[in-house]
């Protein structure tokens, strides 16, 4: 059988849909060009046909159709989390003794459906016994970590599709502690100081930074925590899995290095290339941090490639 060209396949699809009522589901679309390439294949005969697509980009959804309803996915609440865990773990309603531990496990999934799919897959293969679920509940962090690699592979798609100018801004979120509520004013000042922003005629760097931030929010990479009475974003944060992605990619690209230190920790950077070092002080406040820096003064002399040091 002769292999058909793209043009022939497109024509066959169009003819097969012409005059018919159809439902088309397009999953995980990333670019406007991809939509432009295929939208003409779906004839509009006012027959009640529907096209549903999923995307991580809010602006792409608006580009496809600004008049249709856009369903913005959110993180699951406690009740929804428990219900989804029951489904993914194949847990029937008569296992009431497992509910306490199941809800603890669900809480640690942080409302992210992807995590429920992974953890639920583990639980579905285990015995539905109280001692087993209690053990998982007590060790859910290690179970989640061992399976988060699958989640990260999927989340890496969002990072890989970022425009070049947004990647350093996104990675920079990793310098903040996990679950930290970041003041937008502080984040913008740091982006400006680091030189991450491309100047735009007739716009200040702060305005450019807000556009960058909104773009990352539209891509569901940054979460809005607080808005002012005027609607301006006051603070933001990032999901723990995406924070882990920032740390991994930041280390891989030698973009930054996060080091937790105590009084016994010695800083030793021999591979060079780090743009910045961030100390997470596990002591008691700034005084302890200052002592640690003085104690490691000799070692710090070897960090000639470091651009900035945050304590």
HELIX and SHEET records of a PDB file:
HELIX    1   1 UNK A    6  UNK A   17  1                                  12    
HELIX    2   2 UNK A   32  UNK A   38  1                                   7    
HELIX    3   3 UNK A   39  UNK A   41  5                                   3    
HELIX    4   4 UNK A   58  UNK A   64  1                                   7    
HELIX    5   5 UNK A   78  UNK A   88  1                                  11    
HELIX    6   6 UNK A   96  UNK A   98  5                                   3    
HELIX    7   7 UNK A   99  UNK A  108  1                                  10    
HELIX    8   8 UNK A  113  UNK A  123  1                                  11    
HELIX    9   9 UNK A  130  UNK A  138  1                                   9    
HELIX   10  10 UNK A  140  UNK A  160  1                                  21    
HELIX   11  11 UNK A  164  UNK A  171  1                                   8    
HELIX   12  12 UNK A  172  UNK A  175  5                                   4    
HELIX   13  13 UNK A  184  UNK A  194  1                                  11    
HELIX   14  14 UNK A  205  UNK A  218  1                                  14    
HELIX   15  15 UNK A  240  UNK A  252  1                                  13    
HELIX   16  16 UNK A  286  UNK A  295  1                                  10    
HELIX   17  17 UNK A  297  UNK A  300  1                                   4    
SHEET    1   A 2 UNK A  23  UNK A  26  0                                        
SHEET    2   A 2 UNK A  50  UNK A  53  1                                        
SHEET    1   B 3 UNK A 182  UNK A 183  0                                        
SHEET    2   B 3 UNK A 233  UNK A 237 -1                                        
SHEET    3   B 3 UNK A 223  UNK A 227 -1                                        
SHEET    1   C 3 UNK A 257  UNK A 261  0                                        
SHEET    2   C 3 UNK A 276  UNK A 281  1                                        
SHEET    3   C 3 UNK A 308  UNK A 310  1                                        
END                                                                             
